[in-house]
Amino acid sequence: MRVSANYDTCIASGNCGHIAPNVFRNLDEHGGFVSLTTEHPPEPEWPAVRRAKRLCPSATIFIDETG
């Protein structure tokens, strides 16, 4: 799995950081906007990453299941 984010569409809801904190961060110093801790999360994180993508209100998160 490869994860990416469109930083231009992020609205800093914080959902991703709460759902998958080992993959996404919403740091105060970045205005709460998303940052990735890794583009290739380990397999145990995949369900949380998929949930974060599904619940992202701005459709900022993208997943390549083959990468």
C-alpha positions in Angstrom: 0.0 0.0 0.0 1.1 3.5 -0.8 -0.6 6.5 0.8 -0.5 10.1 -0.4 -2.4 13.3 0.4 -3.4 16.4 -1.6 -2.3 19.1 0.8 -4.2 21.7 -1.2 -7.6 20.2 -0.4 -7.0 19.3 3.3 -9.3 21.2 5.6 -7.5 20.2 8.8 -10.5 18.2 10.3 -8.1 16.0 12.2 -10.0 12.8 11.4 -7.1 11.0 9.8 -4.7 11.7 12.7 -7.3 10.4 15.2 -8.1 7.3 13.2 -4.6 6.3 12.0 -2.1 8.3 14.2 0.8 6.0 13.2 0.4 7.2 9.6 -1.1 10.7 9.7 -0.3 13.7 11.8 -2.2 16.9 12.2 0.5 19.1 13.8 -0.4 22.5 15.3 2.7 24.0 13.8 1.3 23.1 10.3 -2.1 24.6 11.2 -3.5 21.2 11.9 -3.2 20.2 8.2 -2.3 16.6 7.4 1.2 15.3 7.1 2.3 11.7 6.5 4.6 9.8 8.8 5.1 7.2 6.1 4.0 6.6 2.5 4.2 2.8 2.9 2.4 1.9 6.2 2.9 -1.6 7.6 0.1 -4.0 6.8 -1.5 -3.9 10.4 -2.2 -0.1 9.7 -4.0 -0.7 6.4 -7.5 -1.0 7.9 -7.1 2.3 9.8 -5.7 4.0 6.7 -8.6 2.9 4.6 -11.0 4.1 7.3 -9.3 7.5 7.4 -9.6 7.8 3.7 -13.3 6.9 3.8 -14.0 9.4 6.5 -11.9 12.3 5.2 -14.4 15.1 4.6 -12.3 16.7 1.8 -11.2 13.6 0.0 -7.6 14.5 0.6 -6.2 11.0 1.1 -5.3 8.6 -1.7 -4.4 5.0 -1.5 -2.6 2.9 -4.1 -3.3 -0.7 -3.1 -0.6 -2.0 -5.5 2.2 0.2 -4.3 
